[in-house]
Amino acid sequence: MAPAGTPAAPRGKQRLLPNLFRTTAFKLTAIYLVIFALFAGFVLGYVAWNAKRLLDDQIRSTIDAEIQGLAEQQRLGGIRRLVNIIERRSRAPGASLYLVTTPVGERLAGNVEALQPGALDHPGESEIEYARSSDTIDSPSRAIVRVFMLPAGFRLLVGRDLEERDRLGVVIRRAAGWSLLLVFVLGIFASWFVARRVLKRIDDMSETAHSIMAGDLKGRLAVTGTGDELDRLALNLNAMLDRIGELMAGMQEVSDNIAHDLKTPLTRLRNRAEEALRSARTPDELRNALDASIDEADNLIRVFNALLMIARLETGRINDSMAPLDLSEIVSGMAELYEPLAEEAGLALESVVEPNLLMSGNRELIGQALANLIDNALKYGQPVGAAKPLVCVTAARADGQIALSVADHGAGIPEADRNRVFERFVRLDQSRSKPGFGLGLSLAAGVVRLHGGQIRLEDNEPGLRVVMLLPAAQPKPVETASNEPPPPSTTQPDPAGLQTA
């Protein structure tokens, strides 16, 4: 059951239609539909206008040609010949209109029975209403006509009926109407279909998110495999959830490890204090008990400082402390610093450092990470069998990066445990006889990640090689050797045993 205050997961089928019209996909598709319909209407209107203009031009051309021919016939044969020709043409079926009148407007020949008043008074082209017979006077037709003045005041009217043009206009308007209606119907269906698919996937994501908020941390968003933007969003959110799950699991594990691993030193600290209160008789005994308690408390403080440092590294809150540095100086100084400790452990510490290894980073953090690796090598790198008692520290360029490695000939780490040892408080069975809390490699891994690098564990045959790959800067020109010694490293060996095996 979902905790109080958590909204109930939406029911996709129940809320699909109400939510459909509010989806972005539906709104965008509707906008595209309106734009496309307006564009289609504009195109159809432009086509209809051009068709009308083309028909009108053809009608005018035909009328002009006929008038020129009839006027020529009138000049050759007089008005009687023109009347005969008009009578003959008027009896032929078609859309052509002819009319010859006297100067006072009396009809001599033609297929036009009635005209609108004043149609013959003005020579030239016009669009008028007419009737072919007395039966159609109440429902006149329209035509484009041209009035031509003949000698002696006679008038000649030649025109073309506009029925074909009007019929074409009706066909175009009807086709445009049906086309736009079909566009709207298909567009609305497409909007519904697209929005429904998008809304269903969004509802599925919402339901998964609600289940995760309700406590199912293993839930993940479904991926269809199409590679679309929703798939990419789901993959990124799933990766984020995986990372959150890893962090939560790490926090739980860290809490458990703190409870178990710090319980022993805290118990030891309490027992020593209790023992001092019960059995100490002299000031020296009390002082010794207090010194032991202070040492134990210092170890605990170092553990918590290491935990805080790892947390800061994981959150990247110390990026501002990055500065250009020469890794060669740090590695050489650290190797020189640990040589006496290596001799005390019966090991030889060898360093092979390439000069002028420039990078941008935090000097103290890199020094601490390297100190942890060297301390681990000295602590767990006792040779196995006939291997050399040698710990080797190397730093060199490799494919645009700086490869910093610490290798020993000890027991090494099994391949199955090499990823696990980077976790906090993880100590392998063979390392529990040595002092430490299992934080060294975790701190080193955090430092490497902060600098944008990689860390890996390799087999040194026998032994272990820890390799840190750090991004390199452009090398500077090598200067003439100086007699001045390099500045001493500010990083000190870590005697508290924060390293891990």
N, C-alpha and C positions, 0 to 999 in steps of 0.2 A: 504493500500500500504506500502511496506517495505521502511524504511528510506533510504536516499542516502548512498551509500557505503556498504549496506547490500547485499551480493551475493544472486542471485535468487535461490529459492529452486530447487534442481535437479529433473528432470523428471525421475521417476523410470523406466517406460517402454521404454523411448527413450534412456536412457543411460545404460540399463541393460546389453546388450551384450558387448559393449565396456568395461564396468567396470568388467564384469564377469571374464575375464581372469586375472585381476589384483587383485582379492580378495584373501585374505589369505586362505580362505576355499578351493578355487579352487587349489591354489598352493600346499597346504598341501595334498589335495587328490591326485593331480598329482604325488607328490613325493612318497606318499604311493603306488600309482599304479606302478610306475617305480620299486620301491623296491620289491613289490610283484611279478611283472613280471620277474625281475631278479632271485628272489628266485624260482619261478615256473619253469623258464628255467633251472636253475641249477638242480632242482629235476628231471625234465624230462630227461635232459642229463645224470644224474646219473643213472636213471632207464634204459635208452637206452644202456649205456655203460655196465651196469651189465647184461642186457639181452644178448648183443653181447658176453660178456665174458662167460656167462653160455652156450650159444649155441656152442661157440668154444670149451669149455671144453667137452661138450657132443660129438661133432664131433670127437675130438681127442681120447676120450675114445672108441668110436665106431671103429675108424680106428685101434687103438692099439689092440682091441679085435679081429678084423677080421684078421689082420696081424699075430697075434699069432696062430689063428686057421688055416690059410692057410699055414703058415710055418710048423705047425705040420703035416698037410696033405702032404706037400712036403716031409717031412722026412719019412713018412710012405709009400707013394706010388710013390715018385719020381716026376720029372717034368711033366710027362704025366698026372698023376692024378691031379696035380695042374692045368694044362691047362684045363682039362675037367671041373673041378669045376669052374674055372674062366669063361669058356664059358657058363656054365649053369647059373651062377649068373649074367652075363652080359646081358642075354636076359630078366631078370626080370626088370620090371619098378621100378624106384626109383631114388634117388639122389646119390647112391653109384657108385664109379668109380673103375674099375679094369683094369690092364694092366700087361701082362707078355711079356718080350722081351728077345732076345738072348743076348749074351755078346756084339755083335756088334750093338745092338739096333733094330733088326728086330722084328716086332710085331708077337707074337704067339697067343695071345688071349686077349680079353678085349673089353670094350665099349668106348675106347678113340681112336680117329682117329689121332689127332695131338696134340702135346705139344710144348710149347715154347722151343727154343734151350737150351740145357744143363740141362733140368729139371731132366734127369735120371742120370746125372753124379755124383751127390752128395747125398749119402744116408742121410736119415733123413726127418724131417718134413719141409714143405714149403707151401707157398700160390702161386699158379701159374695160368696161363691162359691155357685153353685147348679147344678142339673142339671134339664133339662126332662123327661128320661125316664131309665129305668134303664140304657139303653144309653150314656148320656153321663156316668154317675156317675164313671167313671175319668178323664174329662177335663172337669172342671167349667168353667163360664163365670163371668164376673164381672158384677155388676149393682149399680146403686144402687137401694136399696129403702127403703120406709118402712112401719113396722109401726104399725097403728092398733088400739087396744083397743076392741072393741065391747061393748055391754051383755051381761051374763051371762057375761063372760069369753071370748067369742068374739074371735078375732084376724083382722085383715085386713092382708094384705101386698100392696102395689102397688109395682112397680119397673120399671126400664128396663134392658135389656141394654146393656152397654158395648162391644159388638162394633164398632159404627159409630165410636165414639170411638177405640177401639184401632186400627181400620183407618185412620182419619184421621191418628193419630199415626205409624203406619208410613209412610203416604204422605209426611207432612211430614219425617220423619227420612230417608227415602230421597231426597227432593228436596234436603234440606239436604246430605246426604252427596255426592250427585252435583254439587251446586252448588259446594261447597267443593273437591271434586276438580277440577272444571273451572277454578275460580279458581286453584288451585295450578298446574295444568298451563299455563294461559294466562300466569300470572304468571311461572313459570320460563322459559317461552319468551320472554316480553317481556324478562325480565332478561337472558337470553342474547343476544337480538337487540340490545338497547340497549348492553350491555357490549361486544358484539362490534364494534359501530360505533364506540363510543368508544375501545376498545382498538386498533382498526385505525388510527384517526387519531393516537392517542398513539404507536403504533409507527412510523407514518410520520414524526412529528415527531422521534422518537428517532433513526431512521435518518438523517434530514437533519442532526440535531445531530452525529451521529458523523461524517458526511461532512464537515461544516464543521470539526470538530476534526481530521480527517485532512488538512486542507489545502484543501478546496474552499470558499473564502471566498465564492464566488458563489451557493452553495446557499441557498435560501429555503424556509420552511415553506409547505405547500400551503394555499390558502384555498378553501373550497367555495362561498362566496358566500351561505350561509344566514344569516349575521349572528349566529350563536350565540356562546356564551362561548369555544369553541375557536377560532372564526374571529377573535374580538377578541384572544385571546391570540396567535394566529399573526400578526395584523397588527402588534401591538405588538412582538413579537419580531423580525419582519422589519424594522420601523422601527429597532429597536435594532441589528440586524445591519447595516443600511444606514449607520447613524451610525458604528458601529465600523469598517466598511469605509472610510468617508470619512476617519475619523481615521487609520487605518493608511495609506491612500493619501497623506494629508497628511503623515504622519511620513516616509514614504518620499520624498515629493517634497521635504520640507524637508531631509532628509538629503542628497538629490542637490543641492539648491540650495546648501546650506552648503558641500558639497564643491566646487562649481563657483565660486560667487560669492565665497567667502572664500579660495579658492586664490590669486586674484590679489593681494589685499592682503598675504597671508602671504608670497607669493613676492617681492613688492615690498619687504617688510620685511626679508626675508633678503638680497636683493640689495643693499639699502642698507647693511646691516651688513657684508656681505662686501666691498662697494666701499670702505667706510670703513676696514676692516682692510687692504685692499690698497693704497689710494692716498692715504689721509690722512697728512699729514706734520706738521701743526701741531695744537696743542690746539684751535684754533678750528674747524678742519675736522672733528675728532672730535666736538666739541660740536654742530656743525650736524647731523652724521649722527645723533647720539644724539637730538637734538630731533626730527628727522624720523621716527626710529623710534618715539619716544614718541607722536608724533601719530598715526602709523599704528596703534600698539597701542591708543591711546585710542579710535580709530574702531572697532576690533574689539571692545573692551570694551562700547562702546555698542550694537553689534549684538547681542552676547550678552545684555546687559541687556534689550534690547527683546524678544528671543526669550523670555527668562524671564518678562517681564511679560505677553506674549501667552499663554504657557502658564498663568500664574496666572489671567488673565482667563477663559480657556476652562474651567478647573476651578472657578471661582467661589470661590477661597480667600481673597478679600479682601472678602467681603460685610460683614464686621464693621466695616469702615471707613466705612460709609454714615452720613451725617449730613445734617440739613436745611441747605440752602444756597440762595443767591439767584443764579440763573444770569445775571441781568442784570449783576451786578457782575463776574462772571468774563469775560463776553463783552466788556463795555466796557473792562475793564482789558487784556484780550488785544489788542483792536483798537488801543488806545493804545500798547501795547508794540511792535506790529509796524509802526506808521506810519513810523518812520525807515527800517526795512528796505525798506518798499514804495517810499519815495522814492528810495533807492539803486538799486532795480531799475527805476526809471522808471515806476512804477505809482502810482495813487491808491487808497488804502484807505479805504473808506466803511463805516460801521457804522450800522445801524438796529436799535435794541434797545428792545423794549417793557419798561417797568419792572415790578418786582415779579414776576419769573418764579421762583416757588419750586418746589423739588423736593428729593428725598432722593437723595444720591449722594456720590461721592468727588470732592472739589474738585480734587485734583492730577490724577486720571485724566481728568476732563472737560477740564481745562485742557490737558493733554498732547494729547488727541485734537483739540481745537480748534487747538492750535499746529501739529500735523501738517497739518491741512487748510489753514490759512492759509499755511504754508510751501510746500505744494504749489502753491497758487494763485499765490504770488509767483514760484515757480521755473518753472512751466510755463504761466502765464497771460499770457504776452506776447500782445498783441492780434493777431488775424489780419485782414488787410485794413484796412478803415476803422473797425474796432471801437474802442470807447473803452478806453484803458489803465486799466481800473478793476477792482478786486477789492472785492466787496460782502459784508459779513458781516451777517446778519440773525438776529434772535431774536424770536419772537412765539408767542402761544398759537394752537393750531389743534385744535379738536375734543377738548378735554380733555387735549391734549398740548402739549409745547413743541417748536416746529419751529426748529431751529438750522441755518442753511445758510451755506455759503461758495461764492460764485459768481465766475467769472472769464470772460474773453473770449478764452481761448487756443484751442489746437487741439482740446481736449476729448478724450474717450475714445469710440471706436466702441462702439455698443450691444452688439455681439457680445462685447466684452471687459469689460463692466462688472461681471459677476459674478466673472470670473477675477482682477481686480486686487485683490480682497480677500484673496487667498491670499498667503502669505508668500513673499518673494523674487521676486515677479512684477513685472517691469518691461517696459513696452512698448518697441517699437523706437525711437519718437520721443523716449523719455525716457532712453535710455542715454547720451546725450551729457552729461547732468547728473549731478552726484554723488548717490549714494544707494544703498540696498540693497533697496528695495521692501518695507519693513516698516511704513510710516506708515499706510496705509489698513487694513492688517490689524490694527494696534493700535487704530485708531479703531473698527473694526467690533467688536473684542473689548470695548472700553469700552461701546459702545452695548448690546451683548447683555447685559453684566453688569448694566446699569441697567434691563433689561427693555424696551428701545426697539428702533427699527429704523433702518437706514441705507440710503439709496438714492442712485443717481447719475442725474442728469437732464441733458437738453440745455438749455444756456443760450442757444443761438441767437445768436451762436456761443459756444462755450466749454462749460464744465462747471459744474454746480451739484451740490454734495454736501449732502444734507439728512439731518440726524440728528433723529429723532423720539424724544423722551424723555418719560416719564410726569411729569405736573405734579402738584404738591400744591395745596392750597387757598390762594388768594392772601390775603395779609395786608392790612389797611387801609393805604392810602397815607399816609405821615406827611408832616409839613411839611418842605419842602426845607431842608437844612442847608448851611451854608457849608463844612463839613469835606469834604475830598476823599475819594473812596472808597479803601479800603485797597488797596495795590498787590498785584498777583497774584504768587503765589510761583512760577508756572510761567515758565520762561525759554525763549526761542527755541531751537530745536534745530539747531545749526549742523552736526551730524554727518551730516545728509542721510539720516535713516532713512525719509523719506517715499517714496511711490511715485506714479507717474503713473497 
